[in-house]
């Protein structure tokens, strides 16, 4: 009886989880009933919009959920199509997963054989008290068989975990590739209204949640499900009467489960959005840490980040309060069932309706089921989290960019470099209420250098963005050799345009890798070609003074190089593909006189024989241009050579009076 009392004690500790079994059985039955629509059109930044008043809920527990009910009602339950799509990600790994599930079934069966075997052992002990030798022989046989079975279970467990884990890693990697590819395919206007931190969060955290849900979470969920089903069957096999007593708790717990499940979905979505906002704040501050330190704003940024992370913490508090109350009620209900089962089972043992071994097995099965139902609860909660993360991932993957990255016609004739802006009307997608261009027209002949000048904010850099087809005009068109660039292959177009911006961004790699980034086929660029381009761009001289030469790592955004050195590397990067068109966006305006001299010398050398569109503030650049185009109020208001424009009063002469052109004559 000592062993029996130990079983009962063990049962008392684990039976509290039994109640979760009944909760989750009904939970699965209500699984399909909660198939309401999840809002796929929701933006990345969560906004609470109160809706209809939630239906009947009573007590403190319901009031906690009620504050989140408007949102959960809006988002609804699990949508079958989303589940199907989520699980479709596992299709490439189906054979690994099928094998893992097979091992899972075997290992779970071995585990569920333990209570039954223990019951038989107890019966052997009690029945064989008068014949100890016979009882010992039977015990040896049973334990020998169990040892072999347990070794088989251990091997199957190893295979299950290994196959599920490797399949999960592969699915996560594949999903990240797909998301990253979809992000890069979007047009520039899409990025203008989406913080980098949020996109990084989708690519890292959300994909990790989805990958885990499809591997380890599915594995644990299936294992728990098998154990619950087999355990319930064995409980009915042992004693249908006791099983019915245990099932009496299912209806009330199911009601609580529905409310709690909806709350978890709502709070999980809000938590993911808050985490994305926090990632955005951290990414912006860390990437611009020099600016933060230059203005001694570290204390302010501490407060900004703490405020953001506190919002996450408050959501966690809400979830923790509801979780604590829910599991407290579940534990209390479970203990009430334990008392009922023990009392009723004791009566049955005393009346010889059930043996001590069967009652012990029944109690252990109930304990196993309780633990397994806890696993099912975690599985369901994680599934809701993964669906929330997947919804945001689908928004990125499913979006078709308005400007493709490739596809279109490629002219068979040699590119001449004739650029025409015809009747351009344009405003930025993020600022549709502000017109940038109004019937703008500009003609740039092949081999001609045109300098575009104008007041700040007039849209000079926008001309370059339209030429690169980062944006499409609302009306009119940009033509290259009489071909509308909308009809041309964007990749082909950009291969023939070399661009140097005012603040060139370099990648955190070597100087050589940064220069070769502009080449269509970097592997085919010889060292002689690299040196030639670097000499043209005045890069070779300063690279030779560096200890590691072309292998020198420039740091994030080229922070290890000076402004003039970065500009020259950017010029070399633009020249490495030998473009027919050069786009220079105020390439020397931020440099000192010595750096400007080297950069300007390189530019004058490489501009020969190419069509050049330059956005300039320097007088030397303007004087050497074939044509100067004055941009004002969204139109080209003046056009001509420098000597012509300065002779009569107009927009260009007004710019010279008020800006720095005449003060920077070298």
ZAMI-325582 format. One record per residue (C-alpha): residue number from 1; x negated, y, z. Coordinates in steps of 0.05 Angstrom, whole numbers, always signed. Layout:
<pts>
> num/u/v/w
> NUM/X/Y/Z .
...
</pts>
This chain:
<pts>
> num/u/v/w
> 1/+0/+0/+0 .
> 2/-60/+45/+8 .
> 3/-71/+45/-68 .
> 4/+3/+59/-77 .
> 5/-1/+119/-31 .
> 6/-61/+144/-69 .
> 7/-21/+139/-134 .
> 8/+37/+177/-102 .
> 9/-11/+231/-78 .
> 10/-41/+236/-147 .
> 11/+28/+240/-176 .
> 12/+46/+297/-128 .
> 13/-12/+338/-155 .
> 14/+0/+325/-229 .
> 15/+76/+316/-231 .
> 16/+83/+391/-226 .
> 17/+62/+392/-298 .
> 18/+117/+343/-315 .
> 19/+167/+398/-316 .
> 20/+129/+428/-375 .
> 21/+144/+366/-415 .
> 22/+218/+379/-411 .
> 23/+207/+452/-426 .
> 24/+167/+434/-488 .
> 25/+213/+379/-513 .
> 26/+268/+430/-516 .
> 27/+217/+481/-539 .
> 28/+205/+439/-601 .
> 29/+279/+431/-612 .
> 30/+287/+506/-610 .
> 31/+225/+514/-654 .
> 32/+266/+516/-717 .
> 33/+321/+557/-685 .
> 34/+271/+613/-676 .
> 35/+256/+615/-751 .
> 36/+272/+688/-759 .
> 37/+233/+734/-803 .
> 38/+165/+759/-781 .
> 39/+155/+829/-807 .
> 40/+102/+823/-861 .
> 41/+106/+895/-881 .
> 42/+82/+919/-813 .
> 43/+23/+967/-816 .
> 44/-43/+954/-781 .
> 45/-28/+1004/-726 .
> 46/+28/+978/-683 .
> 47/+86/+1025/-671 .
> 48/+141/+1008/-621 .
> 49/+210/+1024/-649 .
> 50/+268/+1011/-602 .
> 51/+323/+969/-631 .
> 52/+387/+936/-608 .
> 53/+397/+919/-535 .
> 54/+376/+847/-520 .
> 55/+429/+796/-505 .
> 56/+446/+763/-440 .
> 57/+386/+758/-393 .
> 58/+390/+755/-318 .
> 59/+344/+762/-260 .
> 60/+274/+791/-250 .
> 61/+243/+743/-300 .
> 62/+290/+767/-356 .
> 63/+279/+840/-339 .
> 64/+204/+832/-349 .
> 65/+217/+804/-419 .
> 66/+272/+854/-435 .
> 67/+223/+911/-440 .
> 68/+190/+875/-497 .
> 69/+253/+846/-527 .
> 70/+267/+901/-577 .
> 71/+202/+888/-612 .
> 72/+208/+812/-609 .
> 73/+278/+816/-636 .
> 74/+253/+856/-694 .
> 75/+197/+807/-708 .
> 76/+240/+746/-698 .
> 77/+218/+674/-692 .
> 78/+171/+631/-731 .
> 79/+184/+631/-805 .
> 80/+178/+563/-839 .
> 81/+146/+592/-901 .
> 82/+91/+623/-859 .
> 83/+79/+557/-823 .
> 84/+75/+522/-890 .
> 85/+26/+573/-917 .
> 86/-15/+570/-853 .
> 87/-22/+495/-857 .
> 88/-36/+499/-932 .
> 89/-104/+528/-913 .
> 90/-122/+458/-887 .
> 91/-109/+425/-955 .
> 92/-183/+424/-977 .
> 93/-200/+387/-912 .
> 94/-140/+340/-914 .
> 95/-180/+275/-915 .
> 96/-223/+296/-856 .
> 97/-161/+317/-818 .
> 98/-123/+254/-835 .
> 99/-181/+212/-810 .
> 100/-185/+255/-747 .
> 101/-110/+245/-735 .
> 102/-119/+170/-743 .
> 103/-174/+170/-690 .
> 104/-130/+214/-648 .
> 105/-73/+164/-649 .
> 106/-119/+108/-628 .
> 107/-152/+148/-571 .
> 108/-85/+173/-546 .
> 109/-57/+102/-546 .
> 110/-117/+79/-505 .
> 111/-105/+136/-456 .
> 112/-31/+120/-448 .
> 113/-48/+47/-435 .
> 114/-81/+66/-369 .
> 115/-17/+76/-327 .
> 116/+13/+11/-353 .
> 117/-51/-27/-338 .
> 118/-55/+4/-269 .
> 119/+16/-18/-254 .
> 120/-1/-89/-275 .
> 121/-63/-88/-231 .
> 122/-22/-65/-171 .
> 123/+28/-120/-183 .
> 124/-28/-171/-187 .
> 125/-55/-145/-121 .
> 126/+12/-146/-85 .
> 127/+35/-212/-114 .
> 128/-33/-245/-105 .
> 129/-43/-229/-32 .
> 130/-35/-303/-14 .
> 131/-80/-328/-71 .
> 132/-140/-280/-72 .
> 133/-182/-323/-120 .
> 134/-128/-325/-173 .
> 135/-116/-251/-165 .
> 136/-190/-237/-172 .
> 137/-194/-278/-236 .
> 138/-135/-240/-266 .
> 139/-167/-174/-245 .
> 140/-232/-193/-279 .
> 141/-196/-210/-343 .
> 142/-155/-147/-343 .
> 143/-213/-101/-326 .
> 144/-257/-134/-379 .
> 145/-205/-121/-432 .
> 146/-195/-50/-408 .
> 147/-270/-36/-411 .
> 148/-272/-55/-485 .
> 149/-210/-14/-498 .
> 150/-240/+47/-463 .
> 151/-304/+42/-504 .
> 152/-261/+42/-567 .
> 153/-224/+103/-541 .
> 154/-289/+140/-528 .
> 155/-314/+127/-599 .
> 156/-248/+150/-628 .
> 157/-249/+213/-585 .
> 158/-319/+229/-610 .
> 159/-297/+220/-683 .
> 160/-234/+261/-672 .
> 161/-270/+321/-641 .
> 162/-327/+320/-691 .
> 163/-282/+316/-753 .
> 164/-233/+368/-727 .
> 165/-289/+416/-707 .
> 166/-327/+412/-773 .
> 167/-263/+418/-813 .
> 168/-244/+479/-772 .
> 169/-310/+513/-784 .
> 170/-305/+500/-859 .
> 171/-234/+527/-861 .
> 172/-254/+590/-822 .
> 173/-312/+602/-869 .
> 174/-269/+592/-930 .
> 175/-216/+640/-902 .
> 176/-268/+693/-887 .
> 177/-295/+688/-958 .
> 178/-224/+697/-985 .
> 179/-209/+756/-940 .
> 180/-276/+790/-954 .
> 181/-266/+780/-1029 .
> 182/-196/+809/-1024 .
> 183/-221/+869/-985 .
> 184/-275/+885/-1036 .
> 185/-226/+879/-1094 .
> 186/-181/+935/-1067 .
> 187/-186/+1004/-1099 .
> 188/-220/+1063/-1064 .
> 189/-153/+1095/-1046 .
> 190/-135/+1035/-1003 .
> 191/-198/+1044/-962 .
> 192/-185/+1118/-952 .
> 193/-128/+1104/-904 .
> 194/-156/+1042/-869 .
> 195/-210/+1047/-815 .
> 196/-270/+1002/-824 .
> 197/-263/+976/-753 .
> 198/-194/+948/-767 .
> 199/-217/+912/-830 .
> 200/-276/+883/-793 .
> 201/-229/+858/-739 .
> 202/-185/+824/-791 .
> 203/-247/+792/-822 .
> 204/-277/+767/-757 .
> 205/-227/+760/-700 .
> 206/-163/+744/-739 .
> 207/-197/+693/-784 .
> 208/-227/+659/-722 .
> 209/-158/+654/-690 .
> 210/-128/+623/-752 .
> 211/-186/+575/-762 .
> 212/-182/+552/-689 .
> 213/-107/+542/-696 .
> 214/-117/+496/-755 .
> 215/-170/+453/-723 .
> 216/-180/+448/-648 .
> 217/-111/+475/-631 .
> 218/-76/+427/-679 .
> 219/-118/+369/-653 .
> 220/-100/+384/-580 .
> 221/-28/+396/-598 .
> 222/-21/+330/-636 .
> 223/-55/+293/-580 .
> 224/-8/+324/-529 .
> 225/+52/+308/-574 .
> 226/+32/+235/-581 .
> 227/+22/+229/-507 .
> 228/+89/+262/-491 .
> 229/+127/+218/-539 .
> 230/+93/+153/-518 .
> 231/+97/+172/-445 .
> 232/+171/+187/-449 .
> 233/+184/+121/-483 .
> 234/+145/+83/-430 .
> 235/+183/+120/-375 .
> 236/+249/+96/-404 .
> 237/+218/+27/-412 .
> 238/+198/+26/-339 .
> 239/+263/+54/-312 .
> 240/+318/+89/-353 .
> 241/+350/+114/-288 .
> 242/+288/+148/-263 .
> 243/+275/+178/-333 .
> 244/+345/+209/-333 .
> 245/+331/+240/-265 .
> 246/+268/+271/-293 .
> 247/+303/+297/-356 .
> 248/+355/+334/-314 .
> 249/+308/+395/-311 .
> 250/+305/+403/-387 .
> 251/+364/+450/-401 .
> 252/+348/+506/-351 .
> 253/+274/+504/-369 .
> 254/+290/+507/-443 .
> 255/+326/+573/-434 .
> 256/+267/+603/-398 .
> 257/+220/+574/-452 .
> 258/+258/+610/-507 .
> 259/+253/+677/-472 .
> 260/+180/+667/-454 .
> 261/+161/+644/-524 .
> 262/+191/+707/-556 .
> 263/+154/+750/-505 .
> 264/+88/+716/-521 .
> 265/+97/+730/-596 .
> 266/+112/+803/-584 .
> 267/+56/+815/-535 .
> 268/+6/+776/-578 .
> 269/+20/+820/-638 .
> 270/+14/+884/-598 .
> 271/-50/+858/-566 .
> 272/-81/+843/-634 .
> 273/-64/+913/-659 .
> 274/-94/+944/-596 .
> 275/-157/+903/-604 .
> 276/-163/+926/-676 .
> 277/-157/+999/-653 .
> 278/-211/+986/-600 .
> 279/-257/+955/-652 .
> 280/-246/+1016/-697 .
> 281/-266/+1063/-641 .
> 282/-329/+1023/-624 .
> 283/-349/+1016/-697 .
> 284/-342/+1090/-712 .
> 285/-382/+1112/-651 .
> 286/-438/+1061/-658 .
> 287/-446/+1074/-733 .
> 288/-451/+1149/-719 .
> 289/-492/+1143/-656 .
> 290/-541/+1196/-679 .
> 291/-486/+1247/-683 .
> 292/-460/+1227/-615 .
> 293/-529/+1235/-584 .
> 294/-543/+1300/-621 .
> 295/-483/+1332/-589 .
> 296/-494/+1297/-521 .
> 297/-424/+1268/-526 .
> 298/-438/+1201/-493 .
> 299/-394/+1216/-433 .
> 300/-336/+1236/-478 .
> 301/-344/+1172/-519 .
> 302/-344/+1131/-455 .
> 303/-277/+1161/-438 .
> 304/-251/+1150/-509 .
> 305/-270/+1076/-510 .
> 306/-246/+1065/-439 .
> 307/-178/+1095/-456 .
> 308/-173/+1049/-516 .
> 309/-193/+987/-477 .
> 310/-146/+1006/-420 .
> 311/-87/+1001/-468 .
> 312/-109/+930/-483 .
> 313/-115/+916/-409 .
> 314/-44/+942/-395 .
> 315/-16/+893/-447 .
> 316/-56/+837/-414 .
> 317/-26/+857/-347 .
> 318/+45/+850/-376 .
> 319/+29/+783/-405 .
> 320/-4/+759/-340 .
> 321/+56/+781/-298 .
> 322/+105/+743/-342 .
> 323/+58/+683/-346 .
> 324/+50/+680/-270 .
> 325/+125/+685/-258 .
> 326/+140/+633/-311 .
> 327/+90/+582/-287 .
> 328/+110/+595/-214 .
> 329/+182/+577/-232 .
> 330/+160/+517/-272 .
> 331/+116/+492/-215 .
> 332/+173/+500/-165 .
> 333/+221/+463/-211 .
> 334/+170/+409/-222 .
> 335/+162/+397/-148 .
> 336/+237/+392/-139 .
> 337/+237/+337/-192 .
> 338/+179/+302/-158 .
> 339/+218/+299/-93 .
> 340/+279/+273/-130 .
> 341/+240/+219/-168 .
> 342/+202/+197/-106 .
> 343/+265/+192/-65 .
> 344/+304/+155/-119 .
> 345/+244/+112/-136 .
> 346/+233/+94/-63 .
> 347/+306/+72/-57 .
> 348/+298/+29/-120 .
> 349/+234/-3/-93 .
> 350/+267/-19/-26 .
> 351/+324/-52/-63 .
> 352/+276/-90/-108 .
> 353/+304/-56/-170 .
> 354/+234/-35/-191 .
> 355/+166/-62/-171 .
> 356/+112/-21/-137 .
> 357/+69/-27/-199 .
> 358/+124/-2/-246 .
> 359/+138/+57/-201 .
> 360/+64/+74/-199 .
> 361/+61/+69/-274 .
> 362/+122/+112/-280 .
> 363/+92/+165/-235 .
> 364/+26/+165/-274 .
> 365/+63/+170/-341 .
> 366/+101/+229/-312 .
> 367/+35/+261/-291 .
> 368/+4/+249/-360 .
> 369/+65/+278/-393 .
> 370/+61/+339/-349 .
> 371/-11/+352/-368 .
> 372/+5/+339/-441 .
> 373/+64/+386/-441 .
> 374/+17/+439/-413 .
> 375/-26/+426/-476 .
> 376/+36/+433/-520 .
> 377/+52/+499/-486 .
> 378/-18/+525/-502 .
> 379/-11/+498/-572 .
> 380/+53/+536/-583 .
> 381/+26/+600/-554 .
> 382/-37/+596/-597 .
> 383/+5/+579/-658 .
> 384/+44/+644/-647 .
> 385/-21/+682/-641 .
> 386/-48/+651/-704 .
> 387/+15/+668/-743 .
> 388/+9/+740/-720 .
> 389/-63/+742/-743 .
> 390/-46/+705/-807 .
> 391/+9/+755/-824 .
> 392/-42/+810/-826 .
> 393/-90/+768/-866 .
> 394/-36/+753/-917 .
> 395/-24/+828/-925 .
> 396/-95/+835/-949 .
> 397/-99/+772/-991 .
> 398/-32/+782/-1025 .
> 399/-43/+855/-1043 .
> 400/-58/+866/-1116 .
> 401/-106/+925/-1126 .
> 402/-81/+981/-1171 .
> 403/-150/+984/-1203 .
> 404/-181/+916/-1219 .
> 405/-255/+904/-1209 .
> 406/-262/+871/-1277 .
> 407/-222/+855/-1338 .
> 408/-208/+896/-1400 .
> 409/-239/+910/-1467 .
> 410/-314/+919/-1480 .
> 411/-332/+962/-1541 .
> 412/-374/+926/-1592 .
> 413/-409/+990/-1615 .
> 414/-469/+1019/-1580 .
> 415/-448/+1067/-1525 .
> 416/-462/+1140/-1543 .
> 417/-440/+1173/-1478 .
> 418/-385/+1220/-1502 .
> 419/-342/+1237/-1441 .
> 420/-274/+1272/-1445 .
> 421/-226/+1292/-1389 .
> 422/-159/+1304/-1423 .
> 423/-100/+1338/-1388 .
> 424/-119/+1309/-1320 .
> 425/-67/+1313/-1264 .
> 426/-92/+1283/-1200 .
> 427/-81/+1280/-1125 .
> 428/-110/+1232/-1075 .
> 429/-66/+1173/-1053 .
> 430/-77/+1193/-981 .
> 431/-58/+1265/-995 .
> 432/-4/+1264/-1047 .
> 433/+22/+1333/-1027 .
> 434/-43/+1367/-1049 .
> 435/-57/+1374/-1124 .
> 436/-131/+1369/-1139 .
> 437/-128/+1377/-1215 .
> 438/-75/+1411/-1258 .
> 439/-82/+1399/-1332 .
> 440/-158/+1396/-1328 .
> 441/-197/+1388/-1394 .
> 442/-272/+1379/-1402 .
> 443/-312/+1353/-1461 .
> 444/-383/+1328/-1451 .
> 445/-421/+1312/-1516 .
> 446/-469/+1253/-1520 .
> 447/-538/+1269/-1492 .
> 448/-512/+1335/-1462 .
> 449/-524/+1358/-1391 .
> 450/-463/+1392/-1361 .
> 451/-466/+1425/-1292 .
> 452/-400/+1431/-1256 .
> 453/-397/+1488/-1205 .
> 454/-341/+1514/-1162 .
> 455/-322/+1531/-1091 .
> 456/-322/+1478/-1037 .
> 457/-261/+1433/-1041 .
> 458/-246/+1449/-1114 .
> 459/-254/+1377/-1135 .
> 460/-324/+1374/-1165 .
> 461/-340/+1306/-1135 .
> 462/-271/+1281/-1155 .
> 463/-292/+1287/-1228 .
> 464/-347/+1236/-1215 .
> 465/-298/+1191/-1178 .
> 466/-250/+1192/-1237 .
> 467/-307/+1178/-1286 .
> 468/-327/+1117/-1244 .
> 469/-253/+1099/-1242 .
> 470/-252/+1097/-1166 .
> 471/-184/+1130/-1176 .
> 472/-136/+1136/-1234 .
> 473/-105/+1203/-1252 .
> 474/-30/+1213/-1245 .
> 475/-27/+1235/-1318 .
> 476/-77/+1248/-1373 .
> 477/-138/+1205/-1382 .
> 478/-213/+1199/-1379 .
> 479/-243/+1177/-1445 .
> 480/-312/+1148/-1461 .
> 481/-330/+1146/-1535 .
> 482/-255/+1157/-1550 .
> 483/-236/+1097/-1507 .
> 484/-190/+1108/-1447 .
> 485/-229/+1080/-1389 .
> 486/-165/+1048/-1363 .
> 487/-171/+1000/-1423 .
> 488/-244/+984/-1410 .
> 489/-274/+932/-1365 .
> 490/-290/+969/-1300 .
> 491/-352/+928/-1288 .
> 492/-378/+943/-1358 .
> 493/-362/+1017/-1348 .
> 494/-401/+1022/-1282 .
> 495/-461/+985/-1311 .
> 496/-471/+1043/-1359 .
> 497/-465/+1098/-1307 .
> 498/-521/+1112/-1258 .
> 499/-499/+1152/-1197 .
> 500/-537/+1191/-1145 .
> 501/-498/+1224/-1089 .
> 502/-514/+1280/-1041 .
> 503/-523/+1231/-984 .
> 504/-542/+1164/-1015 .
> 505/-527/+1104/-972 .
> 506/-580/+1050/-970 .
> 507/-571/+980/-943 .
> 508/-610/+953/-884 .
> 509/-660/+914/-925 .
> 510/-725/+928/-962 .
> 511/-738/+985/-1010 .
> 512/-746/+934/-1067 .
> 513/-679/+901/-1051 .
> 514/-645/+969/-1048 .
> 515/-672/+988/-1117 .
> 516/-655/+921/-1148 .
> 517/-584/+928/-1121 .
> 518/-569/+971/-1181 .
> 519/-592/+918/-1231 .
> 520/-541/+873/-1266 .
> 521/-589/+814/-1262 .
> 522/-642/+828/-1208 .
> 523/-678/+763/-1221 .
> 524/-697/+785/-1291 .
> 525/-729/+850/-1267 .
> 526/-805/+842/-1269 .
> 527/-854/+877/-1223 .
> 528/-876/+919/-1282 .
> 529/-805/+942/-1295 .
> 530/-797/+959/-1221 .
> 531/-862/+999/-1217 .
> 532/-844/+1037/-1281 .
> 533/-776/+1058/-1254 .
> 534/-806/+1076/-1187 .
> 535/-858/+1121/-1220 .
> 536/-803/+1156/-1260 .
> 537/-764/+1168/-1196 .
> 538/-826/+1190/-1156 .
> 539/-817/+1131/-1109 .
> 540/-882/+1095/-1124 .
> 541/-927/+1147/-1091 .
> 542/-896/+1146/-1022 .
> 543/-884/+1070/-1024 .
> 544/-958/+1059/-1033 .
> 545/-971/+1095/-968 .
> 546/-926/+1049/-928 .
> 547/-959/+989/-894 .
> 548/-910/+939/-923 .
> 549/-900/+974/-990 .
> 550/-837/+954/-1027 .
> 551/-821/+904/-971 .
> 552/-811/+960/-920 .
> 553/-743/+954/-887 .
> 554/-706/+1021/-890 .
> 555/-659/+1009/-831 .
> 556/-584/+1019/-828 .
> 557/-562/+1070/-881 .
> 558/-636/+1083/-896 .
> 559/-649/+1115/-828 .
> 560/-724/+1098/-830 .
> 561/-735/+1142/-892 .
> 562/-732/+1217/-900 .
> 563/-677/+1251/-939 .
> 564/-722/+1262/-1000 .
> 565/-747/+1191/-998 .
> 566/-676/+1164/-995 .
> 567/-656/+1207/-1055 .
> 568/-715/+1181/-1096 .
> 569/-698/+1109/-1079 .
> 570/-626/+1123/-1100 .
> 571/-651/+1152/-1166 .
> 572/-693/+1090/-1178 .
> 573/-632/+1047/-1161 .
> 574/-591/+1085/-1213 .
> 575/-646/+1079/-1265 .
> 576/-661/+1005/-1257 .
> 577/-602/+987/-1301 .
> 578/-622/+1039/-1354 .
> 579/-555/+1075/-1356 .
> 580/-531/+1117/-1414 .
> 581/-495/+1164/-1367 .
> 582/-521/+1197/-1304 .
> 583/-475/+1224/-1250 .
> 584/-511/+1269/-1201 .
> 585/-468/+1293/-1144 .
> 586/-506/+1350/-1111 .
> 587/-567/+1305/-1109 .
> 588/-615/+1360/-1083 .
> 589/-570/+1406/-1043 .
> 590/-588/+1377/-975 .
> 591/-664/+1374/-985 .
> 592/-721/+1420/-965 .
> 593/-761/+1455/-1019 .
> 594/-818/+1403/-1022 .
> 595/-770/+1344/-1024 .
> 596/-727/+1380/-1076 .
> 597/-788/+1390/-1119 .
> 598/-803/+1315/-1122 .
> 599/-730/+1297/-1133 .
> 600/-718/+1351/-1185 .
> 601/-781/+1330/-1222 .
> 602/-756/+1258/-1223 .
> 603/-687/+1280/-1246 .
> 604/-713/+1323/-1303 .
> 605/-755/+1264/-1326 .
> 606/-698/+1214/-1326 .
> 607/-645/+1260/-1355 .
> 608/-676/+1261/-1423 .
> 609/-636/+1223/-1475 .
> 610/-577/+1212/-1428 .
> 611/-509/+1243/-1419 .
> 612/-511/+1278/-1351 .
> 613/-454/+1304/-1308 .
> 614/-484/+1341/-1250 .
> 615/-450/+1374/-1192 .
> 616/-499/+1427/-1171 .
> 617/-512/+1483/-1121 .
> 618/-584/+1496/-1141 .
> 619/-599/+1552/-1190 .
> 620/-654/+1512/-1224 .
> 621/-606/+1456/-1241 .
> 622/-553/+1504/-1268 .
> 623/-603/+1543/-1311 .
> 624/-629/+1480/-1344 .
> 625/-560/+1452/-1360 .
> 626/-535/+1453/-1432 .
> 627/-467/+1475/-1408 .
> 628/-439/+1502/-1343 .
> 629/-366/+1486/-1327 .
> 630/-333/+1528/-1273 .
> 631/-279/+1491/-1234 .
> 632/-226/+1532/-1197 .
> 633/-154/+1519/-1176 .
> 634/-155/+1450/-1208 .
> 635/-177/+1473/-1277 .
> 636/-239/+1489/-1317 .
> 637/-234/+1565/-1320 .
> 638/-301/+1581/-1353 .
> 639/-351/+1542/-1394 .
> 640/-415/+1562/-1428 .
> 641/-490/+1571/-1419 .
> 642/-519/+1606/-1358 .
> 643/-542/+1668/-1396 .
> 644/-473/+1676/-1427 .
> 645/-433/+1668/-1362 .
> 646/-474/+1718/-1321 .
> 647/-464/+1774/-1371 .
> 648/-389/+1783/-1360 .
> 649/-347/+1787/-1298 .
> 650/-313/+1721/-1283 .
> 651/-309/+1662/-1236 .
> 652/-381/+1641/-1246 .
> 653/-409/+1710/-1231 .
> 654/-365/+1713/-1169 .
> 655/-395/+1647/-1146 .
> 656/-465/+1673/-1155 .
> 657/-448/+1733/-1111 .
> 658/-419/+1693/-1054 .
> 659/-459/+1628/-1057 .
> 660/-532/+1608/-1054 .
> 661/-548/+1600/-1128 .
> 662/-591/+1663/-1134 .
> 663/-625/+1653/-1067 .
> 664/-655/+1585/-1083 .
> 665/-691/+1601/-1147 .
> 666/-755/+1561/-1149 .
</pts>
